């Protein structure tokens, strides 16, 4: 049996959610939102917030200041790799390694804006003064800033909304569930292989646990 994975699963009746994931997958903010507003809405569920709330949410360990790691976390870069689109969806080929040069560049750009005394820390007072003048964390073309890994983000943005309480046994399968499952399998398989070894499409299909994929999403040739 040869599997044909239907990523265009709408054609076989898999449910979608309209535009619920559109902004998550965008590289830049949707029209009408600044990057910071986009981030707070998508990652924290807040349409309105104060500068104090923004600072508190991103001050890890309640230190009283934001450091380089906090800045990377705000932009979803406090990791070595973004898997898929970063939100638990997308194709594994979309994954990107986050280089040290990129991390240093992001930190410097933000510190240049919000750290006037150049001590490598953004204090609450410094951030408050910046925000009171209308300053916001800028769009640096690295996406919405997912804080968790791709498994966590899928859980937050999809599982908790559509399955956690009303459908824990996944009796209703959405295209997002299939997309995430394929991403999970491909990522898992890639990291099992010795460096430099690549699987062909047929070998990749052989490694998929077919029993976990609903029959309506398979075709037999």
Secondary structure, DSSP 8 states (H G I E B T S, - for coil): ------SSGGGGT-B--TTTTTGGG-SS--TT--HHHHHHHHHH--SS--HHHHHHHHSGGG-SEE-HHHHHHHTT-SSSEE-TTSSS-S-GGG-EE--HHHHHHHHHHHHHHH-TT-SS-EEHHHHHHHHHTT------SS-S---S-HHHHHIIIIIHHHTTTT-TT--S-BHHHHHHHHHHHHHHHHHHS-TT----HHHHHHHS-GGGS-GGG----
